[in-house]
Amino acid sequence: MDQDQLKSCVRANIGEYTFEEAYQRTGRSINVSVSPIQAHQKARLLCGYTSPYLMVWSAVLASAAVPGIFPPVTLMKKDIHGNALPYMPRLKFVDGSVVSDLPIERLMHLYDVNFTIVSQTNPHVVPFLNDRGMDEKLSIPSLPMHLLKSEIQFHGQGVFDYLRKRLKPELLRQVSGQLHTIMAQRYSGDVTIAPSYSFKDYRRILSNPEPEYVREMILAGERATWPKISMIRSHARISKTLERCVRRLKEQNRRTTDLRLVSNSVSGES
């Protein structure tokens, strides 16, 4: 787990682009969620709107900095001359899932997003997803396991909430606060795609994956996606229909405005 090697890999594949430059090249908005290590700071959603001059590779590196595995990361930006400089040098950031794994509310404010498709692969989250994202009915055979998961999640939140308020050492209080935040978050969207993990997958969680294992995981992701296709297709049709309606109304409004201007100019000449 060498962060320098990961940094070299990320920079080689992403390049030395800022969020603004990435949008200009692709026409697509990317968003990266990161969490601060300072208790008084809030999670940030890095994108072309909030941090246009921030370098994408540094945001991705911070988003991959899982606490305890990779060290925190100092974000980098480009100045007006194209030089790379530290962005807020005194602050360091780690994986966004620590505080805000799914920044749905901020995406709603920035992009008017009202329907979310979540690809959830976090190994500490998938076992607690209710029927792969809570979009399927609860069956009688799965009821005991569902109750056990709910009890663990409920009492875990209570324990860590108590510890983060009353522990004396600052470090333990911060750790308890992060664990409470992890357990209290929402990890599912309107459609949640999640693979099925087995015990052997958790044994290999900190080892470099072999090509054959990567192909197995890709296949597991595809199998988890197929049952959701019809729901995604239906909502995509609704979204595209609404976009066409808005575009048609704007065109009608523009034509009406042009006709009004023409009639006013004719009336003025006469």
Salt bridges, closest charged atoms under 4 A:
GLU16 OE2 - ARG11 NE 2.96
GLU21 OE1 - LYS78 NZ 3.21
ASP135 OD2 - LYS228 NZ 3.10
GLU136 OE2 - LYS228 NZ 3.71
GLU151 OE1 - HIS155 NE2 2.86
ASP161 OD1 - ARG164 NE 2.74
ASP161 OD2 - LYS165 NZ 3.40
ASP161 OD1 - HIS180 NE2 3.99
GLU170 OE1 - ARG173 NH2 2.27
GLU212 OE1 - ARG215 NH2 2.81
